[in-house]
Amino acid sequence: MIYTALGDSITFGENASSFKNAYPQLAVASLNSCSCKTTGYVLARPGWNSYDLLDSVIWQGSSMISHSSVVSIWIGGVDLANAALFSLRNKQPFSTKEILSVYKRNLCSMINRIKKGSRARIVLCTQYNPFPNSPLAADWINRLNAVTNQVAQSCSVNVAPAHQWFEGKQAELIYGYKKGRIEDALSGSLPIHPNDRGHRAIAKGLTPYLLTRNDVALKKK
């Protein structure tokens, strides 16, 4: 099986202690350990928003995706974060409706592009909330995940509920976690990425979504 992980800094492995401790590599290791021979590829960069990833899928990822058995997509956090941080720093309101409309369009285009050039199964990942003590952040993340679920349903792809794997455990799973408030992001560092324990939680939760029914049957033997 060939698995390709698409995404931004989370998928890239930002703040993991090493490349091998990022969730895509951990998922591949888990699959190989249960007799499902898997090769993994990653197309992700810190700072990528949904448009950046779409552009990279078109111009860089065609070859690896065309040979993939399964593709995961974890994107959207940067779309939301850039606008939110700009709004907070400049004390200006911003429209989540407009941002999420662009995100939805890019995500749909990405899925259609993947389906056009590959038979890979597609798994969309929801976004966890790194600021659970800010109601505004919870609202923004819920809206983002609602759009992700809408796109998954309309495009007939699966959803991996990554937000559930972090719920109530952010302090344990996020690197540099402070008070769990949006204001934490204005103090210089961005306490938003998984630590090694967070990446392990993602890999554990995501791995079953990467398997086909045949793979699951093989795993149980």
Biotite code that builds the C-alpha atoms (Angstrom):
import biotite.structure as struc

atoms = struc.array([
    struc.Atom([0.000, 0.000, 0.000], chain_id="A", res_id=1, res_name="MET", atom_name="CA", element="C"),
    struc.Atom([1.162, 3.527, -0.756], chain_id="A", res_id=2, res_name="ILE", atom_name="CA", element="C"),
    struc.Atom([0.000, 6.254, 1.620], chain_id="A", res_id=3, res_name="TYR", atom_name="CA", element="C"),
    struc.Atom([0.392, 9.963, 0.876], chain_id="A", res_id=4, res_name="THR", atom_name="CA", element="C"),
    struc.Atom([-0.197, 12.541, 3.603], chain_id="A", res_id=5, res_name="ALA", atom_name="CA", element="C"),
    struc.Atom([-1.097, 16.045, 2.410], chain_id="A", res_id=6, res_name="LEU", atom_name="CA", element="C"),
    struc.Atom([-1.158, 19.033, 4.719], chain_id="A", res_id=7, res_name="GLY", atom_name="CA", element="C"),
    struc.Atom([0.487, 21.963, 6.435], chain_id="A", res_id=8, res_name="ASP", atom_name="CA", element="C"),
    struc.Atom([2.859, 22.245, 9.406], chain_id="A", res_id=9, res_name="SER", atom_name="CA", element="C"),
    struc.Atom([1.059, 19.569, 11.441], chain_id="A", res_id=10, res_name="ILE", atom_name="CA", element="C"),
    struc.Atom([1.516, 16.972, 8.698], chain_id="A", res_id=11, res_name="THR", atom_name="CA", element="C"),
    struc.Atom([5.050, 18.253, 8.059], chain_id="A", res_id=12, res_name="PHE", atom_name="CA", element="C"),
    struc.Atom([5.874, 17.435, 11.674], chain_id="A", res_id=13, res_name="GLY", atom_name="CA", element="C"),
    struc.Atom([6.491, 20.886, 13.105], chain_id="A", res_id=14, res_name="GLU", atom_name="CA", element="C"),
    struc.Atom([7.562, 20.562, 16.767], chain_id="A", res_id=15, res_name="ASN", atom_name="CA", element="C"),
    struc.Atom([7.855, 16.781, 16.640], chain_id="A", res_id=16, res_name="ALA", atom_name="CA", element="C"),
    struc.Atom([11.215, 15.751, 18.091], chain_id="A", res_id=17, res_name="SER", atom_name="CA", element="C"),
    struc.Atom([12.222, 14.185, 14.775], chain_id="A", res_id=18, res_name="SER", atom_name="CA", element="C"),
    struc.Atom([10.844, 13.468, 11.321], chain_id="A", res_id=19, res_name="PHE", atom_name="CA", element="C"),
    struc.Atom([10.147, 9.841, 12.209], chain_id="A", res_id=20, res_name="LYS", atom_name="CA", element="C"),
    struc.Atom([7.980, 10.969, 15.146], chain_id="A", res_id=21, res_name="ASN", atom_name="CA", element="C"),
    struc.Atom([5.536, 12.925, 12.959], chain_id="A", res_id=22, res_name="ALA", atom_name="CA", element="C"),
    struc.Atom([2.162, 11.244, 12.545], chain_id="A", res_id=23, res_name="TYR", atom_name="CA", element="C"),
    struc.Atom([2.517, 10.210, 8.855], chain_id="A", res_id=24, res_name="PRO", atom_name="CA", element="C"),
    struc.Atom([5.678, 8.230, 9.597], chain_id="A", res_id=25, res_name="GLN", atom_name="CA", element="C"),
    struc.Atom([4.174, 6.784, 12.781], chain_id="A", res_id=26, res_name="LEU", atom_name="CA", element="C"),
    struc.Atom([1.097, 5.666, 10.852], chain_id="A", res_id=27, res_name="ALA", atom_name="CA", element="C"),
    struc.Atom([3.251, 3.973, 8.219], chain_id="A", res_id=28, res_name="VAL", atom_name="CA", element="C"),
    struc.Atom([5.261, 2.224, 10.941], chain_id="A", res_id=29, res_name="ALA", atom_name="CA", element="C"),
    struc.Atom([2.034, 1.058, 12.578], chain_id="A", res_id=30, res_name="SER", atom_name="CA", element="C"),
    struc.Atom([0.686, -0.314, 9.306], chain_id="A", res_id=31, res_name="LEU", atom_name="CA", element="C"),
    struc.Atom([3.913, -2.156, 8.575], chain_id="A", res_id=32, res_name="ASN", atom_name="CA", element="C"),
    struc.Atom([3.943, -3.647, 12.058], chain_id="A", res_id=33, res_name="SER", atom_name="CA", element="C"),
    struc.Atom([0.539, -5.247, 11.479], chain_id="A", res_id=34, res_name="CYS", atom_name="CA", element="C"),
    struc.Atom([1.464, -7.028, 8.227], chain_id="A", res_id=35, res_name="SER", atom_name="CA", element="C"),
    struc.Atom([0.179, -4.300, 5.915], chain_id="A", res_id=36, res_name="CYS", atom_name="CA", element="C"),
    struc.Atom([3.269, -3.413, 3.888], chain_id="A", res_id=37, res_name="LYS", atom_name="CA", element="C"),
    struc.Atom([3.130, 0.332, 3.374], chain_id="A", res_id=38, res_name="THR", atom_name="CA", element="C"),
    struc.Atom([5.258, 3.032, 1.773], chain_id="A", res_id=39, res_name="THR", atom_name="CA", element="C"),
    struc.Atom([4.589, 6.601, 2.872], chain_id="A", res_id=40, res_name="GLY", atom_name="CA", element="C"),
    struc.Atom([5.004, 9.986, 1.235], chain_id="A", res_id=41, res_name="TYR", atom_name="CA", element="C"),
    struc.Atom([4.422, 13.470, 2.619], chain_id="A", res_id=42, res_name="VAL", atom_name="CA", element="C"),
    struc.Atom([3.507, 16.637, 0.729], chain_id="A", res_id=43, res_name="LEU", atom_name="CA", element="C"),
    struc.Atom([3.283, 19.340, 3.382], chain_id="A", res_id=44, res_name="ALA", atom_name="CA", element="C"),
    struc.Atom([4.968, 22.568, 4.437], chain_id="A", res_id=45, res_name="ARG", atom_name="CA", element="C"),
    struc.Atom([4.621, 24.913, 7.417], chain_id="A", res_id=46, res_name="PRO", atom_name="CA", element="C"),
    struc.Atom([2.460, 27.893, 6.551], chain_id="A", res_id=47, res_name="GLY", atom_name="CA", element="C"),
    struc.Atom([0.547, 26.265, 3.729], chain_id="A", res_id=48, res_name="TRP", atom_name="CA", element="C"),
    struc.Atom([-3.103, 27.228, 3.465], chain_id="A", res_id=49, res_name="ASN", atom_name="CA", element="C"),
    struc.Atom([-5.656, 25.352, 1.365], chain_id="A", res_id=50, res_name="SER", atom_name="CA", element="C"),
    struc.Atom([-4.696, 27.224, -1.812], chain_id="A", res_id=51, res_name="TYR", atom_name="CA", element="C"),
    struc.Atom([-0.995, 26.463, -1.316], chain_id="A", res_id=52, res_name="ASP", atom_name="CA", element="C"),
    struc.Atom([-1.732, 22.766, -0.872], chain_id="A", res_id=53, res_name="LEU", atom_name="CA", element="C"),
    struc.Atom([-4.034, 22.701, -3.900], chain_id="A", res_id=54, res_name="LEU", atom_name="CA", element="C"),
    struc.Atom([-1.313, 24.333, -5.980], chain_id="A", res_id=55, res_name="ASP", atom_name="CA", element="C"),
    struc.Atom([1.235, 21.791, -4.759], chain_id="A", res_id=56, res_name="SER", atom_name="CA", element="C"),
    struc.Atom([-1.089, 18.864, -5.463], chain_id="A", res_id=57, res_name="VAL", atom_name="CA", element="C"),
    struc.Atom([-1.420, 20.100, -9.035], chain_id="A", res_id=58, res_name="ILE", atom_name="CA", element="C"),
    struc.Atom([2.239, 20.884, -9.717], chain_id="A", res_id=59, res_name="TRP", atom_name="CA", element="C"),
    struc.Atom([4.225, 18.649, -7.338], chain_id="A", res_id=60, res_name="GLN", atom_name="CA", element="C"),
    struc.Atom([2.057, 15.809, -6.123], chain_id="A", res_id=61, res_name="GLY", atom_name="CA", element="C"),
    struc.Atom([0.575, 14.303, -9.274], chain_id="A", res_id=62, res_name="SER", atom_name="CA", element="C"),
    struc.Atom([3.079, 11.466, -9.580], chain_id="A", res_id=63, res_name="SER", atom_name="CA", element="C"),
    struc.Atom([3.022, 10.275, -5.960], chain_id="A", res_id=64, res_name="MET", atom_name="CA", element="C"),
    struc.Atom([-0.745, 10.671, -5.700], chain_id="A", res_id=65, res_name="ILE", atom_name="CA", element="C"),
    struc.Atom([-1.394, 8.769, -8.923], chain_id="A", res_id=66, res_name="SER", atom_name="CA", element="C"),
    struc.Atom([0.305, 5.702, -7.409], chain_id="A", res_id=67, res_name="HIS", atom_name="CA", element="C"),
    struc.Atom([-1.249, 6.054, -3.957], chain_id="A", res_id=68, res_name="SER", atom_name="CA", element="C"),
    struc.Atom([-3.715, 3.654, -2.396], chain_id="A", res_id=69, res_name="SER", atom_name="CA", element="C"),
    struc.Atom([-4.903, 6.166, 0.181], chain_id="A", res_id=70, res_name="VAL", atom_name="CA", element="C"),
    struc.Atom([-4.446, 9.918, 0.659], chain_id="A", res_id=71, res_name="VAL", atom_name="CA", element="C"),
    struc.Atom([-5.121, 11.915, 3.816], chain_id="A", res_id=72, res_name="SER", atom_name="CA", element="C"),
    struc.Atom([-5.728, 15.673, 3.756], chain_id="A", res_id=73, res_name="ILE", atom_name="CA", element="C"),
    struc.Atom([-5.178, 17.837, 6.833], chain_id="A", res_id=74, res_name="TRP", atom_name="CA", element="C"),
    struc.Atom([-5.520, 21.505, 5.917], chain_id="A", res_id=75, res_name="ILE", atom_name="CA", element="C"),
    struc.Atom([-7.479, 24.624, 6.818], chain_id="A", res_id=76, res_name="GLY", atom_name="CA", element="C"),
    struc.Atom([-5.924, 25.684, 10.092], chain_id="A", res_id=77, res_name="GLY", atom_name="CA", element="C"),
    struc.Atom([-3.679, 28.255, 8.425], chain_id="A", res_id=78, res_name="VAL", atom_name="CA", element="C"),
    struc.Atom([-6.606, 29.684, 6.434], chain_id="A", res_id=79, res_name="ASP", atom_name="CA", element="C"),
    struc.Atom([-8.355, 30.399, 9.708], chain_id="A", res_id=80, res_name="LEU", atom_name="CA", element="C"),
    struc.Atom([-5.324, 31.273, 11.848], chain_id="A", res_id=81, res_name="ALA", atom_name="CA", element="C"),
    struc.Atom([-3.878, 33.922, 9.525], chain_id="A", res_id=82, res_name="ASN", atom_name="CA", element="C"),
    struc.Atom([-7.138, 35.837, 9.419], chain_id="A", res_id=83, res_name="ALA", atom_name="CA", element="C"),
    struc.Atom([-7.794, 35.393, 13.141], chain_id="A", res_id=84, res_name="ALA", atom_name="CA", element="C"),
    struc.Atom([-4.333, 36.564, 14.213], chain_id="A", res_id=85, res_name="LEU", atom_name="CA", element="C"),
    struc.Atom([-4.483, 39.566, 11.886], chain_id="A", res_id=86, res_name="PHE", atom_name="CA", element="C"),
    struc.Atom([-7.857, 40.439, 13.361], chain_id="A", res_id=87, res_name="SER", atom_name="CA", element="C"),
    struc.Atom([-6.637, 40.142, 16.946], chain_id="A", res_id=88, res_name="LEU", atom_name="CA", element="C"),
    struc.Atom([-3.436, 42.105, 16.396], chain_id="A", res_id=89, res_name="ARG", atom_name="CA", element="C"),
    struc.Atom([-5.193, 44.913, 14.577], chain_id="A", res_id=90, res_name="ASN", atom_name="CA", element="C"),
    struc.Atom([-8.446, 44.719, 16.553], chain_id="A", res_id=91, res_name="LYS", atom_name="CA", element="C"),
    struc.Atom([-10.437, 44.381, 13.361], chain_id="A", res_id=92, res_name="GLN", atom_name="CA", element="C"),
    struc.Atom([-13.322, 41.966, 12.729], chain_id="A", res_id=93, res_name="PRO", atom_name="CA", element="C"),
    struc.Atom([-13.042, 39.363, 9.999], chain_id="A", res_id=94, res_name="PHE", atom_name="CA", element="C"),
    struc.Atom([-15.565, 37.260, 8.120], chain_id="A", res_id=95, res_name="SER", atom_name="CA", element="C"),
    struc.Atom([-15.313, 33.524, 8.745], chain_id="A", res_id=96, res_name="THR", atom_name="CA", element="C"),
    struc.Atom([-17.960, 33.067, 6.052], chain_id="A", res_id=97, res_name="LYS", atom_name="CA", element="C"),
    struc.Atom([-15.669, 34.404, 3.330], chain_id="A", res_id=98, res_name="GLU", atom_name="CA", element="C"),
    struc.Atom([-12.629, 32.473, 4.577], chain_id="A", res_id=99, res_name="ILE", atom_name="CA", element="C"),
    struc.Atom([-14.542, 29.212, 4.829], chain_id="A", res_id=100, res_name="LEU", atom_name="CA", element="C"),
    struc.Atom([-16.051, 29.732, 1.380], chain_id="A", res_id=101, res_name="SER", atom_name="CA", element="C"),
    struc.Atom([-12.543, 29.911, -0.106], chain_id="A", res_id=102, res_name="VAL", atom_name="CA", element="C"),
    struc.Atom([-11.456, 26.913, 1.980], chain_id="A", res_id=103, res_name="TYR", atom_name="CA", element="C"),
    struc.Atom([-14.423, 24.888, 0.767], chain_id="A", res_id=104, res_name="LYS", atom_name="CA", element="C"),
    struc.Atom([-13.740, 25.744, -2.864], chain_id="A", res_id=105, res_name="ARG", atom_name="CA", element="C"),
    struc.Atom([-10.056, 24.830, -2.583], chain_id="A", res_id=106, res_name="ASN", atom_name="CA", element="C"),
    struc.Atom([-10.795, 21.584, -0.755], chain_id="A", res_id=107, res_name="LEU", atom_name="CA", element="C"),
    struc.Atom([-13.361, 20.509, -3.344], chain_id="A", res_id=108, res_name="CYS", atom_name="CA", element="C"),
    struc.Atom([-10.933, 21.317, -6.152], chain_id="A", res_id=109, res_name="SER", atom_name="CA", element="C"),
    struc.Atom([-8.223, 19.320, -4.398], chain_id="A", res_id=110, res_name="MET", atom_name="CA", element="C"),
    struc.Atom([-10.420, 16.255, -4.015], chain_id="A", res_id=111, res_name="ILE", atom_name="CA", element="C"),
    struc.Atom([-11.611, 16.437, -7.603], chain_id="A", res_id=112, res_name="ASN", atom_name="CA", element="C"),
    struc.Atom([-8.015, 16.736, -8.783], chain_id="A", res_id=113, res_name="ARG", atom_name="CA", element="C"),
    struc.Atom([-6.977, 13.695, -6.771], chain_id="A", res_id=114, res_name="ILE", atom_name="CA", element="C"),
    struc.Atom([-9.925, 11.665, -8.034], chain_id="A", res_id=115, res_name="LYS", atom_name="CA", element="C"),
    struc.Atom([-9.168, 12.663, -11.617], chain_id="A", res_id=116, res_name="LYS", atom_name="CA", element="C"),
    struc.Atom([-5.611, 11.347, -11.497], chain_id="A", res_id=117, res_name="GLY", atom_name="CA", element="C"),
    struc.Atom([-5.868, 8.517, -8.974], chain_id="A", res_id=118, res_name="SER", atom_name="CA", element="C"),
    struc.Atom([-8.025, 5.743, -7.569], chain_id="A", res_id=119, res_name="ARG", atom_name="CA", element="C"),
    struc.Atom([-6.787, 6.459, -4.069], chain_id="A", res_id=120, res_name="ALA", atom_name="CA", element="C"),
    struc.Atom([-9.205, 6.503, -1.180], chain_id="A", res_id=121, res_name="ARG", atom_name="CA", element="C"),
    struc.Atom([-9.343, 9.951, 0.387], chain_id="A", res_id=122, res_name="ILE", atom_name="CA", element="C"),
    struc.Atom([-9.557, 10.733, 4.095], chain_id="A", res_id=123, res_name="VAL", atom_name="CA", element="C"),
    struc.Atom([-10.175, 14.285, 5.313], chain_id="A", res_id=124, res_name="LEU", atom_name="CA", element="C"),
    struc.Atom([-8.977, 15.157, 8.807], chain_id="A", res_id=125, res_name="CYS", atom_name="CA", element="C"),
    struc.Atom([-10.846, 17.570, 11.021], chain_id="A", res_id=126, res_name="THR", atom_name="CA", element="C"),
    struc.Atom([-8.963, 20.238, 12.992], chain_id="A", res_id=127, res_name="GLN", atom_name="CA", element="C"),
    struc.Atom([-8.495, 20.136, 16.757], chain_id="A", res_id=128, res_name="TYR", atom_name="CA", element="C"),
    struc.Atom([-8.869, 23.276, 18.860], chain_id="A", res_id=129, res_name="ASN", atom_name="CA", element="C"),
    struc.Atom([-5.511, 24.399, 20.363], chain_id="A", res_id=130, res_name="PRO", atom_name="CA", element="C"),
    struc.Atom([-7.290, 27.081, 22.396], chain_id="A", res_id=131, res_name="PHE", atom_name="CA", element="C"),
    struc.Atom([-10.051, 25.239, 24.277], chain_id="A", res_id=132, res_name="PRO", atom_name="CA", element="C"),
    struc.Atom([-10.431, 28.031, 26.834], chain_id="A", res_id=133, res_name="ASN", atom_name="CA", element="C"),
    struc.Atom([-11.469, 30.599, 24.218], chain_id="A", res_id=134, res_name="SER", atom_name="CA", element="C"),
    struc.Atom([-15.127, 30.283, 23.147], chain_id="A", res_id=135, res_name="PRO", atom_name="CA", element="C"),
    struc.Atom([-14.352, 32.257, 19.987], chain_id="A", res_id=136, res_name="LEU", atom_name="CA", element="C"),
    struc.Atom([-11.716, 29.723, 18.926], chain_id="A", res_id=137, res_name="ALA", atom_name="CA", element="C"),
    struc.Atom([-14.143, 26.877, 19.581], chain_id="A", res_id=138, res_name="ALA", atom_name="CA", element="C"),
    struc.Atom([-16.716, 28.559, 17.356], chain_id="A", res_id=139, res_name="ASP", atom_name="CA", element="C"),
    struc.Atom([-14.213, 29.098, 14.530], chain_id="A", res_id=140, res_name="TRP", atom_name="CA", element="C"),
    struc.Atom([-12.926, 25.512, 14.673], chain_id="A", res_id=141, res_name="ILE", atom_name="CA", element="C"),
    struc.Atom([-16.459, 24.107, 14.781], chain_id="A", res_id=142, res_name="ASN", atom_name="CA", element="C"),
    struc.Atom([-17.339, 26.088, 11.663], chain_id="A", res_id=143, res_name="ARG", atom_name="CA", element="C"),
    struc.Atom([-14.201, 24.868, 9.888], chain_id="A", res_id=144, res_name="LEU", atom_name="CA", element="C"),
    struc.Atom([-14.943, 21.248, 10.769], chain_id="A", res_id=145, res_name="ASN", atom_name="CA", element="C"),
    struc.Atom([-18.554, 21.637, 9.683], chain_id="A", res_id=146, res_name="ALA", atom_name="CA", element="C"),
    struc.Atom([-17.358, 22.700, 6.232], chain_id="A", res_id=147, res_name="VAL", atom_name="CA", element="C"),
    struc.Atom([-14.905, 19.780, 6.135], chain_id="A", res_id=148, res_name="THR", atom_name="CA", element="C"),
    struc.Atom([-17.748, 17.369, 6.886], chain_id="A", res_id=149, res_name="ASN", atom_name="CA", element="C"),
    struc.Atom([-19.958, 19.003, 4.252], chain_id="A", res_id=150, res_name="GLN", atom_name="CA", element="C"),
    struc.Atom([-17.259, 18.626, 1.626], chain_id="A", res_id=151, res_name="VAL", atom_name="CA", element="C"),
    struc.Atom([-16.628, 15.015, 2.621], chain_id="A", res_id=152, res_name="ALA", atom_name="CA", element="C"),
    struc.Atom([-20.301, 14.197, 2.263], chain_id="A", res_id=153, res_name="GLN", atom_name="CA", element="C"),
    struc.Atom([-20.729, 15.962, -1.074], chain_id="A", res_id=154, res_name="SER", atom_name="CA", element="C"),
    struc.Atom([-17.536, 14.416, -2.501], chain_id="A", res_id=155, res_name="CYS", atom_name="CA", element="C"),
    struc.Atom([-18.135, 10.953, -1.007], chain_id="A", res_id=156, res_name="SER", atom_name="CA", element="C"),
    struc.Atom([-14.894, 10.715, 0.971], chain_id="A", res_id=157, res_name="VAL", atom_name="CA", element="C"),
    struc.Atom([-14.191, 9.670, 4.541], chain_id="A", res_id=158, res_name="ASN", atom_name="CA", element="C"),
    struc.Atom([-13.604, 11.913, 7.565], chain_id="A", res_id=159, res_name="VAL", atom_name="CA", element="C"),
    struc.Atom([-11.176, 11.185, 10.380], chain_id="A", res_id=160, res_name="ALA", atom_name="CA", element="C"),
    struc.Atom([-12.346, 13.102, 13.501], chain_id="A", res_id=161, res_name="PRO", atom_name="CA", element="C"),
    struc.Atom([-8.961, 14.365, 14.696], chain_id="A", res_id=162, res_name="ALA", atom_name="CA", element="C"),
    struc.Atom([-10.649, 16.969, 16.885], chain_id="A", res_id=163, res_name="HIS", atom_name="CA", element="C"),
    struc.Atom([-12.047, 14.181, 19.050], chain_id="A", res_id=164, res_name="GLN", atom_name="CA", element="C"),
    struc.Atom([-8.593, 12.725, 19.689], chain_id="A", res_id=165, res_name="TRP", atom_name="CA", element="C"),
    struc.Atom([-7.449, 16.003, 21.255], chain_id="A", res_id=166, res_name="PHE", atom_name="CA", element="C"),
    struc.Atom([-10.618, 17.087, 23.036], chain_id="A", res_id=167, res_name="GLU", atom_name="CA", element="C"),
    struc.Atom([-9.913, 17.635, 26.724], chain_id="A", res_id=168, res_name="GLY", atom_name="CA", element="C"),
    struc.Atom([-6.268, 16.571, 26.269], chain_id="A", res_id=169, res_name="LYS", atom_name="CA", element="C"),
    struc.Atom([-4.794, 19.675, 24.619], chain_id="A", res_id=170, res_name="GLN", atom_name="CA", element="C"),
    struc.Atom([-2.468, 20.437, 27.523], chain_id="A", res_id=171, res_name="ALA", atom_name="CA", element="C"),
    struc.Atom([-0.907, 16.974, 27.164], chain_id="A", res_id=172, res_name="GLU", atom_name="CA", element="C"),
    struc.Atom([-0.786, 16.797, 23.377], chain_id="A", res_id=173, res_name="LEU", atom_name="CA", element="C"),
    struc.Atom([0.202, 20.294, 22.189], chain_id="A", res_id=174, res_name="ILE", atom_name="CA", element="C"),
    struc.Atom([3.787, 21.522, 22.166], chain_id="A", res_id=175, res_name="TYR", atom_name="CA", element="C"),
    struc.Atom([4.314, 24.625, 24.306], chain_id="A", res_id=176, res_name="GLY", atom_name="CA", element="C"),
    struc.Atom([0.742, 24.647, 25.571], chain_id="A", res_id=177, res_name="TYR", atom_name="CA", element="C"),
    struc.Atom([0.109, 27.618, 27.868], chain_id="A", res_id=178, res_name="LYS", atom_name="CA", element="C"),
    struc.Atom([-3.342, 28.707, 29.011], chain_id="A", res_id=179, res_name="LYS", atom_name="CA", element="C"),
    struc.Atom([-5.338, 27.414, 26.068], chain_id="A", res_id=180, res_name="GLY", atom_name="CA", element="C"),
    struc.Atom([-6.445, 30.882, 25.022], chain_id="A", res_id=181, res_name="ARG", atom_name="CA", element="C"),
    struc.Atom([-6.144, 32.672, 21.666], chain_id="A", res_id=182, res_name="ILE", atom_name="CA", element="C"),
    struc.Atom([-4.036, 35.357, 23.356], chain_id="A", res_id=183, res_name="GLU", atom_name="CA", element="C"),
    struc.Atom([-1.297, 32.740, 23.827], chain_id="A", res_id=184, res_name="ASP", atom_name="CA", element="C"),
    struc.Atom([-0.607, 33.018, 20.102], chain_id="A", res_id=185, res_name="ALA", atom_name="CA", element="C"),
    struc.Atom([0.183, 36.720, 20.393], chain_id="A", res_id=186, res_name="LEU", atom_name="CA", element="C"),
    struc.Atom([3.135, 36.280, 22.746], chain_id="A", res_id=187, res_name="SER", atom_name="CA", element="C"),
    struc.Atom([5.639, 35.183, 20.094], chain_id="A", res_id=188, res_name="GLY", atom_name="CA", element="C"),
    struc.Atom([5.443, 31.414, 19.857], chain_id="A", res_id=189, res_name="SER", atom_name="CA", element="C"),
    struc.Atom([2.473, 29.523, 18.447], chain_id="A", res_id=190, res_name="LEU", atom_name="CA", element="C"),
    struc.Atom([1.370, 26.766, 20.836], chain_id="A", res_id=191, res_name="PRO", atom_name="CA", element="C"),
    struc.Atom([-0.683, 24.955, 18.204], chain_id="A", res_id=192, res_name="ILE", atom_name="CA", element="C"),
    struc.Atom([1.318, 21.960, 16.972], chain_id="A", res_id=193, res_name="HIS", atom_name="CA", element="C"),
    struc.Atom([1.257, 18.437, 18.385], chain_id="A", res_id=194, res_name="PRO", atom_name="CA", element="C"),
    struc.Atom([4.123, 17.286, 20.562], chain_id="A", res_id=195, res_name="ASN", atom_name="CA", element="C"),
    struc.Atom([5.386, 13.707, 20.193], chain_id="A", res_id=196, res_name="ASP", atom_name="CA", element="C"),
    struc.Atom([2.503, 12.418, 22.294], chain_id="A", res_id=197, res_name="ARG", atom_name="CA", element="C"),
    struc.Atom([0.082, 14.363, 20.103], chain_id="A", res_id=198, res_name="GLY", atom_name="CA", element="C"),
    struc.Atom([1.536, 12.885, 16.933], chain_id="A", res_id=199, res_name="HIS", atom_name="CA", element="C"),
    struc.Atom([1.199, 9.408, 18.439], chain_id="A", res_id=200, res_name="ARG", atom_name="CA", element="C"),
    struc.Atom([-2.438, 10.131, 19.237], chain_id="A", res_id=201, res_name="ALA", atom_name="CA", element="C"),
    struc.Atom([-3.050, 11.218, 15.643], chain_id="A", res_id=202, res_name="ILE", atom_name="CA", element="C"),
    struc.Atom([-1.319, 8.170, 14.194], chain_id="A", res_id=203, res_name="ALA", atom_name="CA", element="C"),
    struc.Atom([-3.291, 5.849, 16.469], chain_id="A", res_id=204, res_name="LYS", atom_name="CA", element="C"),
    struc.Atom([-6.588, 7.478, 15.538], chain_id="A", res_id=205, res_name="GLY", atom_name="CA", element="C"),
    struc.Atom([-5.859, 7.831, 11.833], chain_id="A", res_id=206, res_name="LEU", atom_name="CA", element="C"),
    struc.Atom([-4.415, 4.395, 11.051], chain_id="A", res_id=207, res_name="THR", atom_name="CA", element="C"),
    struc.Atom([-7.774, 2.544, 10.982], chain_id="A", res_id=208, res_name="PRO", atom_name="CA", element="C"),
    struc.Atom([-9.068, 5.083, 8.438], chain_id="A", res_id=209, res_name="TYR", atom_name="CA", element="C"),
    struc.Atom([-6.163, 4.292, 6.137], chain_id="A", res_id=210, res_name="LEU", atom_name="CA", element="C"),
    struc.Atom([-7.045, 0.613, 5.975], chain_id="A", res_id=211, res_name="LEU", atom_name="CA", element="C"),
    struc.Atom([-9.504, -0.953, 3.543], chain_id="A", res_id=212, res_name="THR", atom_name="CA", element="C"),
    struc.Atom([-11.847, -3.689, 4.742], chain_id="A", res_id=213, res_name="ARG", atom_name="CA", element="C"),
    struc.Atom([-9.499, -6.258, 3.224], chain_id="A", res_id=214, res_name="ASN", atom_name="CA", element="C"),
    struc.Atom([-6.588, -4.727, 5.126], chain_id="A", res_id=215, res_name="ASP", atom_name="CA", element="C"),
    struc.Atom([-8.561, -4.891, 8.372], chain_id="A", res_id=216, res_name="VAL", atom_name="CA", element="C"),
    struc.Atom([-9.325, -8.580, 7.753], chain_id="A", res_id=217, res_name="ALA", atom_name="CA", element="C"),
    struc.Atom([-5.630, -9.230, 7.130], chain_id="A", res_id=218, res_name="LEU", atom_name="CA", element="C"),
    struc.Atom([-4.712, -7.344, 10.286], chain_id="A", res_id=219, res_name="LYS", atom_name="CA", element="C"),
    struc.Atom([-7.009, -9.542, 12.404], chain_id="A", res_id=220, res_name="LYS", atom_name="CA", element="C"),
    struc.Atom([-5.484, -12.786, 11.139], chain_id="A", res_id=221, res_name="LYS", atom_name="CA", element="C"),
])
